[in-house]
């Protein structure tokens, strides 16, 4: 099962050698390799936590032999493991189940006193029920584990079902038989042979926990993690029937238990009065499993063939069916690189790139242009969906501006006065369907060379980093959107649909501010002092977000100090629901129930059903201070283009000049403005522009 050396990259699915291969410095991807590069931390940007962990792993296993082969699949980041493997989707915890049947299990740094890890057998805790103990600086069990706990029930159910479980070993498992070649290593298919309760001492107290014994399904082939040059005896490789673990019947409860300990037999029936008692006094922390129990082998009687099980360890590369777009939820999953066997997340909008720095494999599976009939079907289904009523304290007013319908909502502050407006602008069908309209803009966005990527959302750059659900690219002045969006370009390099959107949203933002003050004056709305500015500053930044099926933006605010008070968004493609909810502790909306705790995410006070072509303008800084907003798309493919004004005076002097340069509108668009009232693009004299003054898809209508 040896691996061939990495060959020059070919873009999979492109049919030719890649013309734009990524050029990365080749680095060792093993824990040992990373540890030797600790001195380069400040140069290559590797986080200290990863470097320190790698160094600890190197020390832990320095005395061990190398594995005689390589794992079929591996990963350096847990999220890559979870994204790429269908049998292990547990972003937290050690056990992944479907219908409470174990499918995958990870053993890593939480190693119990009697855990066992050999070539054919793994013994470990069923998992669950641990808490962090600051005195010993590790996770410990503080109370007896119940048989009804999910992980215990799953192990018993897996034992009865005789289903294979894929075992994965982390490099911080101190019992790893060899030097771990990578951080996360897929071992093989195992099956559960025994589940039992036993006592241990944790944090100075005796507690009951459940253990599980798993055995490798295929005993005929040497495990890749067997030490190089090891004999069968040294690797603990045995066949069915060579050893048998005897059983004894408990004289108290009448139930059988295996003699699993070298020190003697004990009843393993937790309900028995003699549970875990021995004929002679024993220190339970010195107990060891008997050879018969460790070396006994049980034939796997599951339905799948050994070949099918082996093949299932390495998922095939995704392929799009004729009736699929390529943005369905399953295509946001990761891949296993067919060249280096490493797991990689889907970071890029249009392709998968292997995350192993020493490999430049790329898998391209183009997204189809979304048929307009599909978008219409989504909106037809969405139109009948009901949303909750807006809170009674939210005021709303409407007006028509040309071929657009404006609905402006006012959000209350803590003192009763209103602190900001949300203007929802809906275009007419004609604005969407005409040549050069919003439907054309949506299609052009799909064809544009957008470098949309997912970025670290939680634990960025760490081994347990989680990516954003959506894909982003920034144009104009650089901007940090909760996470660092490092795919940023100036407006000079922006695709034409991005610049068209900037023009449309500039009109919408200015018109929304004007409407806000018309409504304030006409309806004598009480506004908190210095909360809703009358001035509108043209945008100098645009963030493009791409959504696949099931992508979303969790509740957040746009309250960074660099941002101006006005934020505008255009929605293209699938429909979505946008919600505004007060932050925890903010005294607006309904009070919490008596004696109840305020939930982390409070009920929404404003619900907006966003359809293709809709624009939303948030105006007023205090909106971001008092409220969160979230977006949940209801279809398979959506763009959200959001414009803001980045205040240069708040930027570091070193990047201010860059921001001012990148936020400048290029000459071919600087003299063009969109007028939503007449739904046309005009030059500075107010005449409708003609080609070639602007892109050829914005054509003069006859």
N, C-alpha and C positions, 0 to 999 in steps of 0.2 A: 504493500500500500504506500510505497514511497512516492514522493512528489517530484515532478520535474522542475527544473529551474525556470524562473520567470522569463518569458519571451517578450519580444517587442509587442506593444499593445496594438490590438485591432479593435476598432469601435464595433462592438457586437451589434448586428442588425443594420449597420450602415453599408455593408457590402464592399468596403474599401478601407485602406489604412487611414487612421485618424489624421486629419490635417491639422487639428489643434490639440494634440496630445498635451495633457498636463505635464509640466516639468517640475518634478519634485526631487529633492535630495533623498536618495535611498537611505533609510534608517533601519536598524534592527528593530523588529517588532516584538521580540520576546522580552519578558521581564528583565532578564539578565542584560540584554542589549540596551534597554532603556536606562538601566542603572548605571552602566558605564558612561552614559552621556549626561550625568547629573551636572557636570561642570558647564554644560552648554545650555543650562536652563534659561539663563538670561538672554541667550542668543536665539534659540529656536522657540521660545515661548512656552515650553512644556510646563504645566503647573507644578508647583513644588510638591503638592499632595501626591501626584502621580509618580514623580521622581522618587520621593521618599518611600512610597509603597513598593516601587520596583526594587529599591535598594534593600528594603526589609525582606522581600521575597527572595532576593539573591542570597542573603545571609541565611535565611531559613532553610534553603534547599542546597546550600553550597556543597554539602558532603555527599549528595546523592548522584547516582548515575543518570545519564541521559536516557530518554525513552527510546525504544528500539525503532519506533516509527512515528508518524505525524498524525494528529487528530483529523478526522474527516471534516470537521468544521471548528472554527475558533472565532473569538472576538476579543477586542481590547476594551470595548465599552459595553456596558450592560444593555443600554438602549438598542445598540446594534444587534445584540443577541436576541432581544425581545422582538425587534422589528422583522428580523430575517427568518426566524424559526417558527413554524406553525405550532410546534409542540412545546414552546416555552414563551408564554406571553406575560409572565409574572414580573412586572417592573419593580415590585417589592415582594419580599418573602421568598421562600425557597421552593415552594411547591406550586405547580401550575396544573389545574384540573379543568376538565370539561364534563359537565353533568356529574361532578364530584368523583370522576375517574381520573387518577393521576396520569398526566401525559408527559410531563418533564419535571425534573428535580435538580436543583443546584445545591452542591455542597461547597462551602467556602470557609471563611475564617471562623465561624462558630462551630468549633469542634469539641464534642463532649468527651468525658473521661474515658468512655468505652467505645467511641466511634472507631470504625475499622474501614480501611481503604486498601484493597489489594487488587490483583489482576482480574479476579472473577467475582468478588463479593464486596459489597458496601453495606456497612451498618451505620445508621445515623438516626438522629431524632426525627420524629414525624413532623416536627416544626410547630411554630406558634407558641404563644403563652410566655414569651420572654420580655423582660423589661431591662432598661439600662440601669446598671448599678454604678453610681459615681465612685463608690469606695474602691471597687476593683476595676473600674473603667471598662466594663464589658457588659454584654447582654446576659442576664441570668434568669432562671425560672424562680419566681418568688412564691408560687403556690402550686398545689397539685393540679396536674392537667386532667381535664375531664374527657371521658370517652366520647362525649357528644361534640367536642371541639371539631371544627371543620377539617383540619389537617388529619386528625386521628380517624375520623369517619371516612375520609378519602382513602387513607392507606388501607383500612379494612375492606373498603369497597373494591379497591384495586386488587387486593389479595383474592377476593372472591371471584372477580371478573377475569382474572388471568390475562390481563392486558399488559402490553409492553410499556415501559417507562423509560424515556431517554434521560440518561444521567449526564450531568454537566459538572465539571470540577473547576473551582477557582484556584488561582495560584496561591492564595493565602491559607489554603487548607494544609495544616502542618503535617498531615498524614499522607500527602501526595507521594506515591512510591518513587517518583523520579523528579528530575528538574522540570517544572512545568514549561512547555514550549511557548505558551501564550498565557494571558491572564485567564480568560474563560475558555475551557476546552471541552468540546463535546466528546464524551467517552463512547457510549454505545447504547444499544437497547438492553434493558434489564427487566426482570419481572420480580414482583414482591413474593417472597417465600414465607415470611413470618412478620407478625406485628404483636408486640407485647408491652405491658407496663413494667417498669422497674424503678427502684429508688436510687437517688443520688444525693449528694450533699452540694447545695449551691448557696452561696452567700452565708455559709455556716449553718444552714438549716436543711433537714431531710425533706425532699420533695419527690413526688411521683411524676414521671414523664413517660411518654410512649416512644418506643423505638421501632424501627423498621429494618428488616434485612432484605436486601435486593441482590439478585444474582444475575450475572450476564446471561443473556438468552443463548447466544452462540458460543458454546464451549469448545468448538472444534478449531477455532482460529485464535491465535495468540493476540492478546489485547495490545493495542499500540502503546499503552502506557506501562507495559512490562519493561523492567530495566534491561538495557542492552547487555546481552551475554548471559542473562539470568537462566538458571536451570528451571525446569518445571516446578521443582520443589521450592526453590527460592521465590518463584513468582506465584506460588500457591495455586497452581493449575491442576485441577483434578476433574475426573469424569464422574458421571452419575453412577452410584453404587460403590465407589471406592471407600466412602465413609458414610456412616449412618449415625445420626444423633438420636440416642435412646430417649424414650419417654417414661415417665413414672406417673402413677395415679395418686393424687393427694388423698390421704386417709380422712381428711376433714371435710372437703367439699366434693370429693369423688370425681374431680375433673383431671384430665391428663395435662401435663406440661412437659416440654422438652427439658432435658438436662443441658442447659445452655452454658453454665458456668463451670470452669475448671475446679472451683473450690467445693462443688457439690450441687445437689438438686434442690430446687425451691419451687413452691407453688406460684404460678404466674397468673392465677385467677385473683384479680384485684378485690373481688367481693368475698374472698375467703379469709377466715380469721388467721390463717397461717400464711397469708400472702407475704412473699419475700422474706421468709424466715428460714434459717439454715439449721442443720443439726448441731453445728458447733458455732460459736460466736465468730462473726465475720465483720471486718471493716469493709463496708459496702464500696468504698472508694478504691479498694485494692482488688476487687473482683475482676476476673478476666474470663473471656469466652473460651469454651473448650475447643479443642482441635476438631472434635466430631461436628460441633455446631458450625465452625468456620469452614471446614473442608467438605461438609455434606453438600451434594449437588442434586438439584431437582430438575427433571426434564420439563422444558417449556411446552405447554400444550395449547398455546394460543393459536388463533386461526391463521395469522399471516405467515407466509413462508420466510425463511431466513433471508433470502435474496430481497424480497419486498421490504423487509424491515431495514436491511442495510441501505437500500436505495432511498428509503424515506428519510434517512438522516440528513441528506443534502437536497433541499428543495430545488426544483427546477426554476430557471429564470422565467419571469412573468412574460406572458404573451397576451396580446389583445385580440379578442374575438371580433368578428365582423360587426356585430351589433353593439360593441363597446366603444366608448370615446377614448378611454385611457386615463380618465380622472376619477374613475370609480374608486371607492375606498380601499379596495384590496391593492391598488397600484401605488398607494402611499407606503406600503410595507417595504421592508428592506430586501436585500438579496444576499445570497452566498456566492462570492466570487468564484467562478469556475476555474480560475487560474491559480489563486493562492489559497482558496478555501476560507478566506476571512469573511465575516459578516459585515455588511455595510448598510447604513440607513439610506433612505431616499432623501437626499439633501436638495437636489436640483429638480426644477419643475419639469424639464424635458428628458432627463436621463438619470441613470444611477452611475456614480463613480465609486470605484473601490476605495475604501478609506484607509487601506494599508499603504503607508507612505512608500513602500518598496514595490508597489504594483500599480500600473496605470490602466487597468481594465476599465472599460466603459460599456454600459449596456444602454442602448438607445431603443426606445419604443415610442415612436412619435404619437402625440395626441391628435386625434382627428378634429377637424373643424366641427364644432357642435351644430348639428342641423337645427334650423330655426324652429322646426316643428317640435323638436324635443324640448326646447326652452318654453315654447308656448304651452306644451302639455304640463310642464312643471308649474307654470304660473296659473293654469286653469285649476289644477288640483289645490294649489296654495290659496287661491282666491276664496275658497270655501272654508278655509281654516279660521277658526275664531281665536282671538286673543283676549286676554283679560282686560277689563275696563281700566282706563287710566285713573290715577288717584284724583279724588275730587278737588284737591288743592291745585292741580295743574290746570292752568287756563289755556284755551286754544282759540285761534281766530283764523279765518280763511280769506283768500282773495285770489283772483285770476290775473296773471301777468302774461299777456299774449297767449301762447299755447301751453302754458304751464300753470298748474294749480299749486298755490302756496298754502300750507297749513303751519302756523307758527304756534308753538307751545311755550309757555313760560313756567320755569321751575322755581318753586319757592325756596327761600333761605330759612335759616333758623329763627330769625326774628319776625317772620311773616311776610316781609317784602320779597319781591322777586329778584333773582340774582343772575338770570341768564335765559336765553331763548334757544329753542331747537326748531329750526325751520325745515319742514319736509316738503320737497318740491317734486311734484309728479308731472312728467311730460305727457303730452297728448300722443295718441297713436301715430299721428302724422310726423311728429318730431322723431319718433323711433324709426318709422318705416321708410321715410323719404330717402332718396339717394344722398349719401353723405350724412345720414342721420345716425341715431344711436345704435341701430342694428349694425350699420356699417362699421361704426367705431368698435363694437364688440368683436366683429370678425377680424378687424385689423389688429386689435389687441392680441388675438390668438395667433396671428401671423407675424407679429413683431418680434424682433430679437431681444426678448426680455430675459435677463439673467436672474430669474426668481430663485431664491434659495430659502431653506429653513435654517433657523439660527438657534443657538442655545437659549432656552427659556428658563430652565432651572438647573442649578449646579453646572453652569457653563464651563466648558473645558475640563470638567472632571470626568472620572470614569463612569459616574452615574448621571452624566449630562442627559437632559431631556430636551428635545427640539420643540420649536413652535409647531402648532398644528397646521399653520398656513405657511405659504412661501412669500418672500418679500424681495423687493429691490427698491432702492432709494435714488431719486433724481433731484438735482438742484443742490441746495445747501445740505451738508451732511447732518444726519439726525439719528439719535439713539432712541429707538422705539421700544422701551422696556428691556429689550435686548439690543446688543450692538449689531446694527445692520451694516456689515462691511462691504456689501455689494452696492456701492454708491457711486453715481456718476453725475457730472454736471449736466445742466440742461442742454449744453452744446452737443452732448453725445446722446441725448435722449431720443428714442424712437418717436416718429411723428404722432402716433396715437397718444402718447404721453403728453406731448405739447398741446395737442387739440384738447385733451381733458383739462389741462391747466387753464386754457382759455375759457372753456365752458364753466369751470368751477369759480374762476375769478368773477365772471358775471354773476353766478349764483350767490357767491359770498357777499358781494356788494349789494345785490338786490335783497338778500335776506336781512342785512343790517338796516337797509332803508325801510323794509316792511316792518321790522321789529319796532322801530321808532314811530312809524305810522300807527301801529296798534297801541303802543304805549300812550301816545298823545290822544288818540280817538277814544280810548277806553279808560283813560286816567288810571293806568296800572301803577301801583306803588312799587317803585324800584329801589333796591338797596343802593346806598351811595357808593359811587365808584365801582359798580359791578358790571354794568353793560355799557361799554364805550360806544360813542357815536362814530368814531373814525374807523374806516376799513383800510387795512394795509394789504396791498397785493401780495399774493403768495410767492415765496421763493424756494419752496421745497414740495416735492410730491412723492409720496410713498405708495408703491404699487403692491397690493396684496393679491395673491392667487389662492383660491380655495378648491380643493378636491372634495369629493363626497365625504361628509362627516367632519370636515375641517371646521374650526370655529375659533372665535376669539373670546376667551374667558373675561369676566368682569375686570376692568382696568380703568385708569384715567389717562388723559393726555396732559398731565399737569407739570411737565418738566419746565423749569424756570426759563429755558431758552425759547419756549413757544409763546407766540402771541395769543390773544384771547379768542381767535376765530379759527375753527377747524371745519373743513368742508370735504365731503365724501361723495363720490359717484359710484353707484352700484350697477354692474353689468353682468348679464347672464342669469344664473339661478336666483330665485327669490330668497329672502332671509328675514329674520326677525331681530330687530335691534331693541334692546331694553336699557332703561336708565333706572338705577336703584341708588338710594342714599347709602353713604358709607356707614360702617359700624360706628355708633356713638354720635352720629349727626342727628340733631333734633328736628327732623322733618319726617313727614309720612306718619303712618300709624305707629303708636307706641307698642313696645313689646307686651306680650301677655303678662299678667301679674305673676311675679316671682319667676318669670321665665328669663332665659338668657337671650340677648340679641344674637341672632345667627351671624356667621361670618359673612354670608351674602344675604342681604335683606330683600324682601319682595320688591319687585319693580314697580315704580310709580308711573312710568311712561313706556308704552309698547308701540313700536312702529313696524308695520308690515312693508318691507322694502321690496319693490319689484324692479325689473330691468329698466334702467334709465333713471331711476329715482336718485335724487340728491338730498343730502342731509347736511345742514350747517349748524354747528354748535357755536354760540356766541356768548362770551362772558367767561372770564377766568375762574370765577367761583363755581361754575359747573364742575370743573375738574377737581376743585378742592372738596366739594361736598358730595359729589355723585360719582358712581362708576357706570360704565356702559359695557355691554356685551353684544356680540353678533353671532347668531346661529343660522347658517345657511340651510335651506330646505331642499337643495338639489345637488347635482353632480359637478357643476363647473361655474365658478363665479370669480369675477374680478371686483376689487374695491380699490378705487384710486382716491387717496386722501391728500389734500393740500393744506399746508400750514405756512405761517410766516415765522421764520427763525430770526430772532432778534440778534443782530450782529453784536450789539453792545454787551451781550451776555456771554459771548464766546471768548475762549482763550485767544490772546493776541496772535498766537502762532497759527491758528486755523481760521481767524476772522477773514483774512484776505482770500483764502481758499473758498470760504463759504460765500463771500460776496461775488467772487468770480464764477463759481459753479451755479449760483442762484440767478445769474443773469440770463435773460431770455435771448436766444440766438436771433440774429438779424432777420432771418426769413420768417420769424414769427413775431418779432417785436412790434411790427406795425399792424398786426392783425388782432382784432378782438371779436369775441362772440357776443351777439346781442340776442338774449333769450326771448325777449318780447317779440321780435320778428323772426326768430330762429334762423339767423344767418350770420356768417362771418363777414366782417367789414374791415375796410382799411381806415386810416385815421380821418379821412374825409367823410366817412359814413357810407361809402359805396361798397356794395357786395364784391368780395374779391373774386377774381377769375384766375384760372391757371394761366401761366405757371407761377403766380405769386405765392401760391400755397400748395400743399400736397395734392396730388391729382385725384384723391378720393373726396376732397372738398371741392366739388365742382359747382359752377354757377347753374342755378335752376332756370329753365326757360319758362 
